[in-house]
Amino acid sequence: MNVSVIDSASAMRRILDAAPELREDLVREMWEPMAGMYRFIPGGMDMAAAHRQNFGFAWERPSNELRDAAARLESAQAGTRIADALRRGADVLEHADPSVTVPDVTVLLLLGDPANDHFINEVQGLSGFGGISGYIVITVWPTARVLDRLEAIAVHELHHNVRYSPGGVVWDPATVTVGEHVVSEGLADAFASELYGDAGRTHFVDEATRTDDRVLAKVASGLDVTGMQDFAGWVLGDATAELFGGAPVGLPTGAGYAAGARLFAAYAEAEGVTAAESVRTPATDILLCALPRLGLEDARRG
């Protein structure tokens, strides 16, 4: 696997220091290597719009706060650490399942918007996306907690990337279920934990949410829901659903991650497997095993 981490530190400095009328095109230039993520959109994607959708920093408001945050990422050697973690993760996945071929990956690490309350407080400075084979976007605000977790964040997204690469699970927007999304998050957190211990657990999920049986049962009741417009509430929680115009379902932030982790843990205990070995295991197999073990065989509403 080849890992290409975009030199976003230099790109962000150029954007923040540029004349106002130049910044938007410089954002597009920084994002251009990621254009293949949006190959399914007729006519392509305006990469400045992609930046906003991923909680990217507001280029209209350059500030010392943003410059200092960019410097913290550089001081933390964030790009090098992420590349090293992805190579380690790829080795583990290919060793666990020799039939897996990890794709070459292009990675964009960028600063989020510190003025966005949801990004800073609800998801605690982290937004990641690795569901399109060959591309990973990680948007952060470099708190100590986020910087400590950079490697775990990267391999979480790598697990998604391999799961949805050719030969793996097919994510069909017309038929994919909440169950697939929930299982994928549980698998990715478990994989990150196999490599990096407690740092592997997504940090915006409250500890109480992780152990709340009512949260688990509620998520289980929506496992067969289809229609990606409704996924946010079931996986990320009501606050995120409302932000993106979806319907709240009565769940806290990160509920799907917490439920997914418990579901995979039950499956792993029964089958004696790791998340690395299970990167391409169908969600239906995991759920059919895990739900009865957790006393939730009748929870799915269908």
Secondary structure, DSSP 8 states (H G I E B T S, - for coil): --EEE--HHHHHHHHHHS-HHHHHHHHHHHHGGGGGGGTTSTT---HHHHHHHTTB--TTS--HHHHHHHHHHHHTTHHHHHHHHHHHHHHHHHHH-TT-----EEEEEEEB-TT-HIIIIISTTEEEE--STTEEEEEE---HHHHHTHHHHHHHHHHHHHHTSTTS----TTT-BHHHHHHHHHHHHHHHHHHHGGGGS-TTS-HHHHH-HHHHHHHHHTTT-B-GGGHHHHHT-HHHHHHTT----S--TTHHHHHHHHHHHHHHHHHT--TTTTTT--HHHHHHHHHHHTT-TT----
